[in-house]
Amino acid sequence: MNESITVRKMQFEFSDDMELVFIEHDPELSFLFLGTWMLLPYLEPYLMRTMRKALTEHQDALGDSNLVHDMQQFCSQEGQHYQQHAKANEIILSIMPEPSRQKMMSLLEKIEAEYKSFSAEQPLAWNLAYAEGFEAYTAAGARTQMELRVFDYMTNPIRDLMLWHIMEELEHRTVAFDAYEALGRGYLYRLRNGIWAQKHFIGLGRELTAIMLEAFPELVAAHQDAESKQVRERHRKVYYKRTMKNLIGIYMPWYSPRKLNMPPMYEEAREEYDNRALSIAG
């Protein structure tokens, strides 16, 4: 069984004057995250549909009641994630100038339709492989972010949203893998479709990021001084090197998310958001 997967009902406040360049001196990387997160209200419901279909149609095959429980908790966590990101996205869309807002909304409609088509038209094993490919990719990135403590040079409220989200991504890191292992079609099928899923996700993220950059050129221009460039080049060099190191392992036949070492910041974040969730509930 995975370590305890906790559903934390958080409250984040987003305003139209929040800092969009939330990573110190780095508008491009900030917008990469913000742009990519635009698709989460469509991607994460797709992941939930996939897990729920597996639970509905193959609960006997899953067998392990612990896995069934973890898949249910996975869906509940993802439901909280996309709802909070939808709140932030709504604010960002509201301050986007035309025609960038319309371009973004048009692309999001296509993304939503595409993920719904995956659920309706692709076999369950394919969708489970997509889910596992995405979860493995995000777990690698989340580990990098915590290992390097990139949150130390981010600003709230986006920092707060991101730290909570990636902590929970690591907390449920074994679920999609275990569900695929129980119902999928083996390593090569998982590898092929998982890589396709990652390319698909990255491609959509780039399209969404391009619209963000187009919408806020003044914010990009404000961080083109020599000091800003030096800071972000230094951070990116370390960040991308560590990310590649963490990514390589997910493609190996012996990969298992249970074998991943969690950085100290992971447990720090779990404790922080456990306490905050209890405070909100109380």
C-alpha positions in Angstrom: 0.0 0.0 0.0 1.1 3.5 -0.7 1.8 5.8 2.2 -1.4 7.5 3.5 -3.1 9.6 0.7 -4.9 12.5 2.4 -7.6 14.6 0.8 -6.9 18.2 2.0 -9.6 20.7 1.2 -7.6 23.9 0.9 -8.5 27.5 0.4 -6.4 29.7 -1.8 -7.1 33.3 -2.6 -6.3 34.7 -6.0 -6.7 38.4 -7.0 -6.3 40.3 -10.3 -3.2 42.0 -9.0 -1.3 38.8 -8.0 2.2 38.5 -9.2 2.2 36.5 -12.5 6.0 36.4 -12.6 6.1 34.4 -9.5 9.5 32.8 -10.1 12.2 35.3 -9.3 13.5 37.1 -12.4 12.0 34.4 -14.7 8.8 35.4 -16.6 9.3 32.6 -19.2 9.4 29.8 -16.7 6.6 31.4 -14.7 4.4 31.5 -17.8 5.4 28.0 -18.7 3.9 26.8 -15.4 0.9 29.1 -15.6 0.2 28.3 -19.2 0.5 24.5 -18.7 -1.7 24.7 -15.6 -4.5 26.1 -17.8 -5.2 22.6 -19.0 -5.5 21.0 -15.6 -9.2 21.5 -15.3 -9.5 19.3 -18.4 -6.6 16.9 -17.9 -7.3 16.0 -14.2 -11.0 15.2 -14.8 -9.8 12.9 -17.6 -7.4 11.1 -15.1 -10.3 10.8 -12.7 -12.6 9.3 -15.4 -9.9 6.8 -16.2 -9.5 5.7 -12.6 -13.2 5.5 -12.0 -13.8 3.4 -15.1 -11.2 1.0 -13.9 -12.8 0.9 -10.5 -16.3 0.4 -12.0 -15.4 -2.2 -14.6 -12.5 -4.1 -13.1 -12.7 -3.9 -9.3 -12.5 -7.7 -9.0 -9.3 -7.8 -11.1 -7.8 -5.0 -9.0 -8.2 -7.4 -6.0 -6.1 -5.4 -3.5 -8.5 -3.4 -1.5 -5.7 -1.0 -0.6 -5.2 -0.2 -4.3 -9.0 0.4 -4.7 -8.9 2.8 -1.7 -5.8 4.6 -3.1 -7.5 5.0 -6.5 -10.5 6.6 -4.8 -8.2 8.9 -2.8 -6.3 9.8 -6.0 -9.6 10.9 -7.6 -10.5 13.0 -4.6 -7.1 14.7 -4.6 -7.2 15.4 -8.3 -10.7 16.9 -7.9 -9.3 19.3 -5.3 -6.4 20.2 -7.6 -8.3 21.1 -10.7 -10.9 23.1 -8.8 -8.2 25.3 -7.2 -6.3 25.7 -10.5 -9.6 26.7 -12.1 -10.0 29.5 -9.7 -6.5 30.8 -10.5 -7.1 30.3 -14.2 -10.3 32.3 -14.1 -8.4 35.3 -12.7 -5.7 35.0 -15.3 -8.2 34.8 -18.1 -10.1 37.8 -16.7 -7.0 40.1 -16.9 -5.8 38.8 -20.3 -6.2 41.3 -23.1 -8.0 40.5 -26.3 -7.4 38.6 -28.6 -5.2 36.5 -26.3 -8.1 35.6 -24.0 -10.2 34.4 -26.9 -7.3 32.5 -28.4 -6.7 30.8 -25.0 -10.4 29.9 -24.5 -10.6 28.5 -28.0 -7.6 26.3 -27.4 -8.9 25.2 -24.0 -12.2 24.1 -25.6 -10.3 21.9 -28.1 -8.2 20.5 -25.2 -11.4 19.6 -23.3 -12.9 17.9 -26.3 -9.7 15.9 -27.0 -9.5 14.6 -23.4 -13.2 13.6 -23.5 -12.5 11.8 -26.8 -9.7 9.9 -25.2 -12.1 8.7 -22.5 -14.8 7.7 -25.0 -12.7 6.2 -27.8 -9.5 4.8 -26.4 -9.3 1.5 -24.5 -8.8 1.6 -20.8 -5.2 0.2 -21.0 -4.3 3.2 -23.3 -5.8 5.7 -20.9 -4.1 4.1 -17.9 -0.8 4.2 -19.8 -1.4 7.9 -20.5 -2.2 8.5 -16.8 0.9 6.7 -15.7 3.1 8.5 -18.2 1.8 11.8 -17.0 2.1 10.9 -13.3 5.7 9.6 -13.7 6.6 12.8 -15.6 5.1 15.1 -12.9 6.7 13.1 -10.1 10.1 13.6 -11.6 9.5 17.3 -12.0 8.1 17.6 -8.5 11.1 15.9 -7.0 13.4 18.3 -8.8 11.5 21.3 -7.5 11.6 20.1 -3.9 15.2 18.9 -4.1 16.4 22.3 -5.3 13.9 24.2 -3.1 12.9 26.3 -6.0 10.0 27.5 -3.8 12.5 29.7 -1.9 12.5 32.1 -4.8 8.8 32.1 -5.6 6.0 34.4 -4.5 2.5 33.7 -3.2 -0.3 32.9 -3.9 1.0 30.9 -6.9 3.9 29.4 -4.9 1.4 28.1 -2.2 -0.8 26.5 -4.8 2.1 24.9 -6.6 3.8 23.5 -3.4 0.5 22.0 -2.2 -0.2 20.5 -5.6 3.2 18.9 -6.2 3.4 17.5 -2.7 0.1 15.7 -3.3 1.3 14.5 -6.7 4.2 12.8 -4.9 1.9 11.5 -2.2 -0.2 9.6 -4.8 2.7 8.8 -7.1 2.2 5.0 -7.0 -1.5 4.9 -7.9 -1.5 5.3 -11.7 1.5 2.9 -11.9 -0.2 0.3 -9.7 -3.5 0.6 -11.6 -1.7 0.1 -14.9 0.3 -2.8 -13.6 -3.0 -4.5 -12.6 -4.9 -3.8 -15.8 -2.5 -2.7 -18.4 -0.6 -4.5 -21.2 3.0 -4.6 -20.0 6.1 -2.5 -20.0 6.5 -1.8 -23.7 2.9 -0.7 -24.2 3.3 1.5 -21.1 6.5 3.0 -22.3 5.3 3.7 -25.8 2.0 5.3 -24.8 3.5 7.0 -21.7 6.1 8.8 -23.9 3.3 9.8 -26.3 1.3 11.1 -23.4 4.3 13.2 -22.2 4.9 14.6 -25.6 1.2 15.4 -25.9 1.1 17.2 -22.6 4.3 19.1 -23.3 3.1 20.1 -26.7 -0.2 21.5 -25.3 1.8 23.2 -22.5 3.9 25.0 -25.1 0.9 26.2 -27.0 -0.7 27.6 -23.9 2.6 29.1 -22.7 3.0 30.9 -26.1 -0.4 32.6 -25.6 0.6 33.7 -22.1 3.8 35.2 -23.4 1.9 37.0 -26.1 -0.7 38.3 -23.6 1.8 39.9 -21.2 4.8 41.1 -23.2 5.4 44.0 -20.8 6.1 41.6 -17.9 8.6 39.7 -20.0 10.3 42.9 -21.0 10.6 44.1 -17.4 12.9 41.2 -16.6 15.5 41.5 -19.4 18.2 43.3 -17.5 21.6 41.7 -17.1 21.0 40.7 -13.4 17.7 39.0 -14.2 19.2 37.1 -17.1 22.1 35.9 -15.0 19.9 34.7 -12.1 17.5 32.7 -14.4 20.3 31.2 -16.4 21.9 30.0 -13.3 18.7 28.6 -11.9 17.7 27.0 -15.1 21.0 25.3 -15.7 20.8 23.5 -12.4 17.0 22.9 -12.7 17.1 21.3 -16.1 20.2 19.2 -15.3 18.5 17.7 -12.2 15.2 17.2 -14.0 16.8 15.2 -16.8 18.5 13.0 -14.2 15.2 12.4 -12.5 13.4 11.7 -15.8 15.8 9.1 -17.1 14.8 6.6 -14.4 11.1 6.6 -15.3 11.8 4.9 -18.7 13.7 2.0 -17.3 12.0 -1.5 -17.2 12.7 -1.7 -13.4 11.1 1.7 -12.7 8.8 1.8 -9.7 7.6 5.0 -8.0 7.9 3.2 -4.7 11.7 3.2 -5.1 11.9 7.0 -5.4 13.6 8.9 -2.6 11.6 11.8 -1.3 13.4 15.0 -0.6 13.1 16.5 3.0 10.9 19.3 1.7 8.2 16.7 0.9 7.6 15.8 4.5 7.9 19.5 5.5 5.1 20.3 3.0 2.9 17.4 4.1 3.0 18.5 7.7 2.3 22.1 6.7 -0.7 21.4 4.6 -2.0 18.7 7.0 -2.1 21.4 9.7 -3.7 24.0 7.4 -6.3 21.6 6.2 -7.2 20.7 9.8 -7.4 24.4 10.6 -9.7 25.1 7.7 -11.9 22.1 8.6 -12.0 23.1 12.3 
